[in-house]
Amino acid sequence: MAHPAKMKPWVKYTAFLFAAIFLLFAIFQLNDQDGELWMGIYGIAAAISIGIAFNRVIMPIVIAAAVAYLVGAIAQWPPKFEGFGDTMNKLNVELARESAGLFLCFLIMLFYMYWVYQVRFKKH
């Protein structure tokens, strides 16, 4: 089996940075009612980020995660947007924050899809 192409160093470090950010997001969920769910959601994004850094993630995984995060972001969007304010007692604010977190995960997965394509599929 051929050795996989090398990831550019800045992509590797960026993936590690995103992994750290997603792990922090997961830790911040400890006090949430549904914290286990959100720790898993952000944990998966962190795991994919680490896999990307080591060039060990296949494209179908990244695509599936991107689709799941986008569908989740759309499904979580509140019926009435009331901003991302600092109050936690409004359901619409909580839903908007959750939706934004999922959309951020989706955007990062798009970035990863681009780099997996660049490293594995593009002719050099």
QUIURZI-V984905 format. One record per backbone hydrogen bond with DSSP energy under -0.5 kcal/mol. CO is the residue of the C=O (numbers start at 0). NH is the residue of the N-H. E is the energy in kcal/mol with one decimal. If there is no record, write none. Layout:
co->[CO;CO]
nh->[NH;NH]
e->[E;E]
This chain:
co->[7;7;8;9;10;11;12;13;14;15;16;17;18;19;20;21;22;23;24;25;26;27;28;31;33;34;35;36;37;38;39;40;41;42;43;44;45;46;47;48;49;50;51;57;57;58;59;60;61;62;63;64;65;66;67;68;69;70;71;72;73;88;89;90;91;92;93;94;95;96;97;98;99;100;101;102;103;104;105;106;107;108;109;110;111;112;113;114;115;116;116]
nh->[10;11;12;13;14;15;16;17;18;19;20;21;22;23;24;25;26;27;28;28;29;30;31;34;37;38;39;40;41;42;43;44;45;46;47;48;49;50;51;52;53;55;54;60;61;62;63;64;65;66;67;68;69;70;71;72;73;74;75;76;76;90;93;94;95;96;97;98;99;100;101;102;103;104;105;106;107;108;109;110;111;112;113;114;115;116;117;118;119;120;121]
e->[-0.7;-2.0;-2.5;-2.0;-2.6;-2.0;-2.2;-2.6;-2.3;-2.3;-2.4;-2.9;-2.2;-2.2;-2.5;-2.2;-2.3;-2.4;-0.6;-1.1;-1.8;-0.5;-1.8;-1.5;-1.7;-2.9;-1.9;-2.2;-2.5;-2.2;-2.4;-1.5;-2.2;-2.7;-2.6;-2.0;-2.4;-2.4;-2.6;-2.3;-1.6;-3.2;-1.5;-1.0;-1.4;-2.7;-2.5;-2.4;-2.5;-2.6;-2.5;-2.9;-2.4;-2.8;-2.5;-2.4;-2.2;-2.7;-2.4;-0.7;-0.6;-0.6;-2.0;-2.8;-2.1;-2.2;-2.4;-2.7;-2.4;-2.3;-2.2;-2.3;-2.3;-2.0;-2.2;-2.5;-2.2;-2.2;-2.0;-1.9;-2.2;-2.7;-2.2;-1.9;-2.9;-2.3;-2.4;-2.4;-2.7;-2.1;-1.8]
